[in-house]
Amino acid sequence: MKKSLVALALMGAFTGAAYAQSSVTVYGTVDAGISKLTGGPTSVGKRDNNKLGFKGVEDLGSGLSALFQLEIRYEPDTGTIENTSGANSRPLFQGQSRVGLQGDFGTVRLGRGLTAFQETSTLFEPWSGMPAVAGYQTDLQVAGYTSDPMSATGNSKNRFSNSVFYNSPVIGGIFQLNVTVQAKEANQNPVIIGKGTAANPQFPANSAPTTTPYSLSATAINGPVGVYGAYEKNAIETKIWSLGAFYKPMPELKLMGSYQSQDQSGNVTINPKTKAWLVGANYTVGAGLVRLGYGQKDPDNALNSPAIAKTKQVSIGYDYNLSPRTYLYVDASNKKATTTANFYSLGIHHNF
């Protein structure tokens, strides 16, 4: 259960001064399952990110509020903040660490968080942006793109650090614009050879970006129909644009799809462009939710290079709600690229 701690307004040190009411919420997710991937052992893993978060809002008066959010990521099978390779290199607040102001002008925050493109696209993906192996958002829905290649090893690559985030008000109850701009600061990146050589890499370790990374997205949601468009450029001048839509012909059914194109011409000489698309559906049946998806990722010279293969993925999942905060899930997927991999997972997800 979410726990809300409400502070009473206190008189300040100066005559007539008072602090506005504020609230802090502690929240999180615990998700763990047993999974099996072709060629690998049966293991305990996760479908969604496990997190412990703290967020707060303070009413400053005149329609202005201060807000913050801090979010820790951890692995469910060990309880650590390790990355998948076992190196304990993730920052403490891996998920996000942001503080800002909200008012009639919208919301402005500073710190670390999902880029405008990465955050918007999760509404148009059948696994809701979860990093599930059966899902699409971390690979096909981004056409293999990485938002933050110059971040430290172990960091999530779908976020910007050292950034300014802006979300406009929802105009007319339908339209919203989202902008993320990252500062040109070094952030402990590993060596990126790019168009250079091992002896003279294009981006040495802990180098500052040569360009200003930014991310733009716009959404329009009107009743059962939603659409989005997004464009992003990262610190090594890789670019991506993406379009997507969903439609709810009935309250229980959500149909969705997206198309995206990545351009790595600034740092790759072979296979600089990749296109991807996916279609999916969510269907609510009683206490359950069925998830379906199919997608493809197409490198531009896959036909001429057997080492660079087209990716095809089909997935199915099912959630069964035990309560408003807890559900059981099962996922299965088949992914074909240079090899074929089948994935199966059974687990439990709890929000608090």
N, C-alpha and C positions, 0 to 999 in steps of 0.2 A: 504494500500500500504506500502511496506517496505520503511523505511526512512533511507537513508545512509548519514552519516555525515563524510565527508572526511577532515582530518586535513592536512594543508600545512606543508611541511618539514621546520623545524625551525633550525637555527644555534645554536649550543650548546655554553656553556660557555667557552669551550676550542677551541683554534685555529684549524680550519679545521674540527671540529666535526659537524655532522649533524644528525638529527633524521629522520628515514625513514618514508615514507608515511604510514598512518594507517587509518582504517575505523571502524566505529561503526554502527551497525544495531539494530534498535528497531523493534520487531516483536511480534506477539501474535495470540491468538485464542479466539473467543467468540462463545460458543456453548451452546444452551439451547433448551429444548424441553418439551413437556407435555407427561408424561408417566404413565402407570398403570401396577402394578404387582399384581398377584393374592393375595387376602387377604389384600392388602394395598390401601391407598387412591390414587386418581389421583393427581399427583404432578408435579412440575416443576423441571426438573433434567437436565442431560447432557448425551451426547453420547461419547464425547471426553473430554480430559482434557482441562480446560480453563487456559490459561497462558499469562503472559507478560514477554518477554525476551529481553535480551541485549547481543549482541555478537560482538566481534571485532577481527580484525587481524592487526598486524603490520609487515611490511616487514623489516626484519633485515639485508637483503642482503645475498649474497652467497647461495641463495636457502633456507634460514632459516626464519621462521616466528614465532612471538609470537601470541598467541590467548587466548581468554577468553570467557566464556558464563555463564550468570546468568539467572535463570528462576523461576519466581514466579507462584505458583498455587493459584487459587481462585475458589469459588463456584459461579455459574452464578445466582442462585436465590436470593442470599443475598449479593454478592459482597465481602464476607469475605474470609479469608484463613482458615476457620474452616475445620475440618475433618468431616466425615459423621456422627459421633456421636454427633457433636455439640461442642466438646471440642476444644478450640482455641489453639491447641498445635503444629501445624505444624510449621516448620522453615520457615522463610521468603522466602528463595530460595529453596523451596521444590523440584522443578523439577530438577535443577542441579546448581552447582556452581563449575566451573572448570577453571583452567588456565594452560597453557602449551606451548610446542614448537612443530613445525611441520617442517619437512625437508625431505631429501631423505631417511632417516631412518624410516619415518612414523610419527606418532603423539603420543606424550607423554603428558598426562594431570594429574593434581592432584586435588582432592576435592571430590565432590559428583556427582553421575550420574547413569544411567542405567548400570547394569552389562553387560559383554560381551554376556552372554547367553540371557538375557532379551532383549537387543537391537537387536541382530541378529534375534531372533525368530519372530519378528513382520513382517518381510518380507514374512513369510510363513503362515499367518493367514488371513482369509477373511475379518476381520474388521481392518486390518493393525495395530493391537496392541492397538487399542482404548479400554478404559475401559468400553465400552458399555455392558449392561446386555446381549444383544444378541450376543456379541462377545465371544471369546474363550481364549484370551491370558492370562487373569488374573486368570483362574481356570484350564480349561482342557488342555491348551497348556503347562502349567507348572505342571500338575498332582497334583494340590493343594499345590505346593511348595512355600516357602517364602524365598526370598534372604536375607532379613535382619531382622530376628526375634528379635535381640538384639538392635533394634533401639527404639527410644522413641515412645510412644503411639501417633498415628495420622500420623506418617511418612508413605510415600509410601513404601511398602515392596519389591519392585522390583529393588531397588537401593542399592549401597554401599556408605556409607560415609567414610571419612578418608582413601581415596583409591588412588592408582596409576592406570591409564588407559593407555593401549598401543594398537594402531592400526597400523599394518604393512602397507607398501605401497601395492597397488593392483598389485600383481606380474603377469606379462604377461597379464595384463588386465583382469585377471580371478580370481585369488586366493588372499584371505586376511585372516590374523590371528589377533585375538583380545584377549587381556588379561586384566583382572582386578584383583588386589590384594588389600585386605583391611588390614589396620593395626589392631593390637590387642589392640584397645582402647575401654574403656567403653563409652557408648553413651546413658545413661538414659533409659535402657531397663526396662520393668516391670518384675516382678517375673515370671520365667518359671520353673514350677515344674518338668517337664521332668520325669526322672526315680527316682526323690526324693520324698519328701512329702511336704505338706503345711508348716510344721514346719522346714523342712530341704530341701529346693528346690535344684534342680540340678544347676540352674542358679539364684542366688539372684538378687535383683534389682540393676541396674547400675553396673553389673559385667563385667569384661573384658572377651573376648573370650578366650577359652583355646586352640584354634587352629587358624591358619591363614586362613581366608576365601579367596577363589579365584574363578575366573570364566574364562573359556576358550571357545572360539568358532572359527570356521573356515568356510569360505564360498567359494564356487566356482560357479561363474555365467558366463556362456558362451552362448551368444545369448538368445534363448528362454528357456534355461534350467538353473536352479539354485539348489544347494544342500547346506546343512549345517550340521555340527555336533557340539555339545556343551557338556560341563561338568562343573558342579559347586558344590562347597562345602561351606555351610554357617557357621556362627559363633557357631552354636550348633551341628555341624558335620552332619547335614542332607545333603545328596548328591542327585544330579539329573543329568541324561544324556538325551540327546534329539537328534533326527535326523529328518530332514525334506527335502522336495524338492518341486519345482514348475516347471510347464511346460506351455509354451504359444504356443499352436498349431496354433494360429492366433493372430494378434496384439490385437484383441478385447477381447480375452479369456485367463484367467490365471487360471490354475488348481493347487491345492496345497494340501499338507498333511504333517503331522508330527506324531512322536511317541516319548513318553517320559516315564521315569521311575524314581520315587522318592524312596529313602531309608532313613528312619528315625530311623534306628536301634540304633543310638547313643543316642537317647533321648526318644524313645517310645517303650513300651513293647508289646502293642496290636496294630495290624495293622501297622507294620512298613513300608510296601512297598505298593506303589500305582503306577499303570500304566495308561496311558491315550493315546488316539489317536484322530485325527480329520482329516477330509477331507473338502475341500471347493473350491469355485470358485468365481471369479469376471468376470463379463461380461459387456462390454461397449456397450450401445445401444444409438446412437445419443448423446444427452446431458446427458444421464443417466448412472448409474452404478448399476448393480444388484449384491448383495452379498448373497452367499449361504453357509451354513455350517452344518455339522453333526459331533458329537463327543461323546466319551464315556470316563469315568474315572472309573477305577476298583480297589478298595481297595482289598488287597490280601485275606482277610477273610470275604468279604461281604456276601458270601453264608452261613456262619455260624453265622452271627450276623445281625439281622434285623435292629439294630441301625446304622450299617455301610453299606449303600446301594450303589449300582452301580449308577452312574450318566449318564443319556443320554440327549443330547441336540440337537435340530434341530432349525435352525434360518434362517431367510430371511430378507434382507434389500434392500433399494433402495435409491440412491442419485440422485437428479436432479440438475444439475449445472445451476445456474442463471447467473454466471459469472466465470472467472478463480479463484475468491477468495471466492465465496459464493455459498452454495448449500443447498437445502432442503433435508430432509431425513425422512424415515419411517422404523422402525424395528419391527419385531415380532419374538418371540421365545417361545418354549415349552421345559421346563427342568424337567426331572423326576429323583427324588432321593427317599428319604423317603416320600416326598410329591411331587405333581405335581404343577408347577408354570408356568403360561402363562404371557408373558410380551409384551406390546405394547408401541411404542414411536413414536412421530412425532415432528420434530424440525428443527432448522436452524443452520448452521455452517458458520462462517465467519473467514477468515484469514486476517491479516493485517501485 
